[in-house]
Amino acid sequence: MKTAPEKLDTALQRGLSPVYLLSGAEPLQAGEAADAVRRAARAQGFTDREVFFIDRANSGPWDEIFAAAQALSLFSTRRVLEIRIPGSKPGTQGSAALQELAGLAGSDLLLMVITGELDWTAQKAAWVQALDAAGVWVDAQPVPAARFPEWIQARARAAGLTLDAEALQTLAQQAEGNLLAAAQEITKLRLSGFTQVGAGDVLASVTQSSRFDVSQLGEAVLRGDAPRALRVLAGLRAEGVEATLVLWALWQELRALWLMLLPGAPLSGVWSRNKPLQPAAVSRLRPLGRGFMARIDARLAAADRMIKGRQSGDAWDELAQAAAEFASGRTVLSLPVVESA
């Protein structure tokens, strides 16, 4: 049974499942989900816990893991078997082993498998389906930007804090994309003795800790939010993300919309995390024609040449202009003159 992190406590109150699969790209929620399962297990008498790490595909201490699982028949103690797969790929041997372990879990053995993010291909894997069918699958995905203030408000309320509208907006902007940073700032405010929090209190306490990824840039562009697109782009640059990766992300979104603008093309672009936003973006950009899309493509091509040293200029500036035009649907500046290498 697949569930969201915020619904796990309710599920645990109904009873403990024999198997838990914890995955996702959001480390705070994934970590707190694992802690919640461990607490519930201890409360149910699972006093022992063994942890195993799988660090390479097609390898790992599977024999040792099975020995630990089968040793339960020799003792009366209840045990948690925790398997961590940071790379999210257990390999062929591991896939078969996890399916068998899912069948061994029960009243005296709780199996908890912790992975990173599982892409759409991995989610269909036999081992994932077996764990899901045998228990609970908690998938911790990044909180969308539109829901981030709501998440902060709920977190603050649980900590006994009341944030006014301005304080909420300030904290959301300062910690955008980083749930861990937001949670830490809420804890700092609580430990400082606050109950009612204003924007000034947040500014005095908070440090700039935004964390972005390239999918957020694509999301802002597809939504037509040029100010946020530029803010995300600046965050990516400050965090040392390679310009090539940013270029690739924008080109992927452009390519998807370009294909959808072809005559007779269905309103369903290529797969990406932002696919649900593609139809609305097509409707917004269709009146501008494919010539507008060609202009964005030319800007990205110029940024590519700048990255490779084949054209003078700042690739990040060109990427910013491309993102702003892509999001706003308006020309920002004239295209630079192309200089051959």
Order of alpha helices (4+ residues) and beta strands (2+ residues): beta-alpha-beta-alpha-beta-alpha-beta-alpha-beta-alpha-alpha-beta-alpha-beta-alpha-alpha-beta-alpha-alpha-alpha-alpha-alpha-alpha-alpha
